[in-house]
Amino acid sequence: MKEIVPFLNFDGNCFDAGLFLLPDSEVPMASDNMPGVPVQPGNNLAVMVHCESLQEIDGLFAALGREFGVRWMFNFAHPQQA
């Protein structure tokens, strides 16, 4: 596991919310929700886990996929081929 990052969703005001973050603070990842998907308390936070392999994603999803009432996002960047 490379990194765990909080991921925040906003209801069309992501940019405005970013203005309140201090430049020296650890900034979470953030975006606006998809159009038509309302933001409600509890569905506006996910935990993004940057993984080192697809096998790690499979293991973490099997262990955590629907646990703890958390929305999990598992990410893996395939190595670039020359």
C-alpha positions as CSV (number, residue, x, y, z in Angstrom):
1,M,0.0,0.0,0.0
2,K,1.5,3.3,-1.1
3,E,-0.8,5.8,0.4
4,I,-4.2,6.4,2.0
5,V,-6.0,9.7,1.1
6,P,-9.3,11.1,2.1
7,F,-11.5,11.9,-0.9
8,L,-14.2,14.6,-0.4
9,N,-17.2,15.1,-2.7
10,F,-19.0,18.5,-2.9
11,D,-22.3,19.6,-4.4
12,G,-21.0,21.9,-7.1
13,N,-18.8,24.1,-4.7
14,C,-15.6,22.1,-4.6
15,F,-13.5,25.1,-5.7
16,D,-15.1,27.4,-3.1
17,A,-14.4,24.8,-0.4
18,G,-10.7,24.7,-1.5
19,L,-10.3,28.4,-0.8
20,F,-10.5,27.6,3.0
21,L,-7.7,25.1,3.0
22,L,-4.4,26.4,4.2
23,P,-1.5,26.1,1.7
24,D,0.7,24.3,4.2
25,S,-1.9,21.7,5.2
26,E,-2.3,18.3,3.8
27,V,-4.9,18.7,1.2
28,P,-7.3,15.8,0.6
29,M,-8.4,14.9,-2.9
30,A,-11.8,16.5,-3.8
31,S,-14.3,16.8,-6.6
32,D,-17.8,17.8,-7.2
33,N,-20.4,15.0,-7.2
34,M,-21.8,13.8,-10.6
35,P,-24.8,15.9,-11.8
36,G,-28.0,14.5,-10.4
37,V,-26.3,12.7,-7.5
38,P,-27.1,14.8,-4.4
39,V,-24.4,15.2,-1.7
40,Q,-25.7,14.1,1.7
41,P,-23.9,13.8,5.0
42,G,-22.3,10.4,4.9
43,N,-21.9,10.0,1.1
44,N,-19.5,12.9,0.7
45,L,-16.4,11.1,2.0
46,A,-14.5,8.1,0.7
47,V,-11.1,6.6,1.5
48,M,-8.8,6.3,-1.5
49,V,-6.1,3.6,-1.1
50,H,-3.3,3.8,-3.6
51,C,-2.2,0.2,-4.1
52,E,1.0,-1.4,-5.6
53,S,-0.7,-4.2,-7.5
54,L,-4.1,-5.6,-8.7
55,Q,-3.6,-8.5,-6.3
56,E,-3.4,-6.0,-3.4
57,I,-6.7,-4.4,-4.6
58,D,-8.4,-7.8,-4.7
59,G,-7.2,-8.6,-1.2
60,L,-8.2,-5.2,0.2
61,F,-11.6,-5.3,-1.5
62,A,-12.3,-8.8,-0.2
63,A,-11.4,-7.6,3.3
64,L,-12.9,-4.1,3.4
65,G,-15.2,-3.8,0.4
66,R,-18.4,-3.4,2.3
67,E,-17.2,-3.0,5.8
68,F,-17.3,-0.2,8.3
69,G,-19.8,1.9,6.4
70,V,-17.0,3.5,4.5
71,R,-16.9,4.1,0.7
72,W,-13.5,2.7,-0.4
73,M,-11.7,3.7,-3.6
74,F,-8.8,1.4,-4.6
75,N,-6.4,2.8,-7.2
76,F,-3.5,1.2,-9.1
77,A,-1.5,2.8,-11.9
78,H,-0.3,0.2,-14.4
79,P,3.4,0.6,-15.2
80,Q,4.1,2.5,-18.5
81,Q,5.4,0.3,-21.3
82,A,8.1,1.8,-23.5
